[in-house]
Amino acid sequence: MFACITHVHTPDQQRVKLDGKSKRCVLLRVSDESKAYRLFDTVSQKIIISRDVIFKEEKNWDWEQHNKTSQHTALDWSKDTHKTIILRSRLNHMEQKIQDNKP
């Protein structure tokens, strides 16, 4: 039953009109703190403890497949730095205009 797909009920107070009534999670184990289940939300990457759970025992979470599909991309900071320099120069120019207009 470990790593089976589950659906956790989302209370009315935590959702808006068009949100789903449940989240798809992965069962980790029974919680130590209470009579509930310890689940992993794969979208938000957070641990959820809940008693309102529906189990899909025939479906298991494939950890290896999902680890392979998540890839990290390198950021090109040179473009952001150029934009930052332009924005800072515009800000300085506007501040200078404000200082010049003060009596």
C-alpha positions as CSV (number, residue, x, y, z in Angstrom):
1,M,0.0,0.0,0.0
2,F,3.0,2.3,0.4
3,A,3.3,4.8,-2.5
4,C,-0.2,4.2,-3.8
5,I,-2.1,7.0,-5.4
6,T,-4.6,8.7,-3.1
7,H,-7.1,11.5,-3.3
8,V,-7.3,13.9,-0.3
9,H,-10.4,15.9,0.3
10,T,-9.9,19.6,0.2
11,P,-12.2,21.4,2.8
12,D,-14.6,24.1,1.5
13,Q,-12.8,26.8,3.4
14,Q,-9.5,26.1,1.5
15,R,-10.9,26.3,-2.1
16,V,-12.7,28.7,-4.3
17,K,-15.6,28.1,-6.7
18,L,-13.9,26.3,-9.5
19,D,-11.2,24.4,-7.5
20,G,-11.3,20.6,-7.3
21,K,-12.6,18.9,-4.2
22,S,-9.6,16.7,-3.9
23,K,-5.8,16.6,-4.5
24,R,-3.9,13.7,-5.9
25,C,-1.2,12.6,-3.5
26,V,1.1,9.7,-2.7
27,L,0.7,7.7,0.5
28,L,3.9,7.7,2.6
29,R,2.7,6.1,5.9
30,V,0.3,6.3,8.8
31,S,1.0,9.5,10.8
32,D,2.7,9.3,14.2
33,E,1.0,12.3,15.6
34,S,-2.7,11.4,15.0
35,K,-5.1,8.8,13.5
36,A,-4.4,10.0,10.0
37,Y,-2.3,9.4,6.9
38,R,0.9,11.1,6.0
39,L,0.7,12.0,2.3
40,F,3.0,13.7,-0.3
41,D,1.5,16.3,-2.6
42,T,3.6,16.0,-5.8
43,V,2.5,19.3,-7.2
44,S,3.3,21.6,-4.2
45,Q,6.0,19.2,-2.9
46,K,4.5,19.3,0.6
47,I,3.6,16.8,3.2
48,I,-0.2,16.6,4.1
49,I,-1.7,14.9,7.1
50,S,-5.3,13.9,6.6
51,R,-8.0,11.4,7.5
52,D,-10.2,12.1,4.5
53,V,-8.4,9.9,2.0
54,I,-9.5,7.7,-0.9
55,F,-7.0,5.0,-1.9
56,K,-6.3,3.8,-5.4
57,E,-4.5,0.7,-4.3
58,E,-4.2,-0.6,-7.9
59,K,-2.1,2.4,-8.9
60,N,1.4,3.0,-7.5
61,W,3.5,6.1,-7.8
62,D,6.6,5.6,-10.0
63,W,9.3,7.6,-8.2
64,E,12.0,6.8,-10.9
65,Q,9.9,8.0,-13.8
66,H,9.1,11.3,-12.1
67,N,12.7,11.9,-11.0
68,K,13.8,11.5,-14.6
69,T,11.2,13.9,-16.0
70,S,12.1,16.7,-13.7
71,Q,15.0,18.6,-15.2
72,H,16.8,21.7,-14.0
73,T,17.5,24.5,-16.5
74,A,20.4,26.9,-16.2
75,L,19.4,30.5,-16.0
76,D,20.9,33.1,-18.2
77,W,21.5,36.0,-15.8
78,S,23.1,38.2,-18.4
79,K,19.7,39.2,-19.9
80,D,18.2,39.9,-16.5
81,T,21.2,42.0,-15.5
82,H,20.9,44.1,-18.6
83,K,17.2,44.7,-17.9
84,T,18.1,45.6,-14.3
85,I,20.6,48.1,-15.4
86,I,18.1,49.8,-17.7
87,L,15.5,49.9,-15.0
88,R,17.9,51.3,-12.4
89,S,19.0,54.0,-14.8
90,R,15.4,55.0,-15.5
91,L,14.7,55.1,-11.8
92,N,17.7,57.3,-11.1
93,H,16.7,59.6,-13.9
94,M,13.1,59.9,-12.5
95,E,14.5,60.5,-9.0
96,Q,16.8,63.2,-10.4
97,K,13.8,64.9,-12.0
98,I,11.9,64.8,-8.7
99,Q,14.9,66.4,-6.9
100,D,15.2,69.1,-9.5
101,N,11.5,70.1,-9.2
102,K,11.7,70.5,-5.4
103,P,11.8,74.1,-4.2
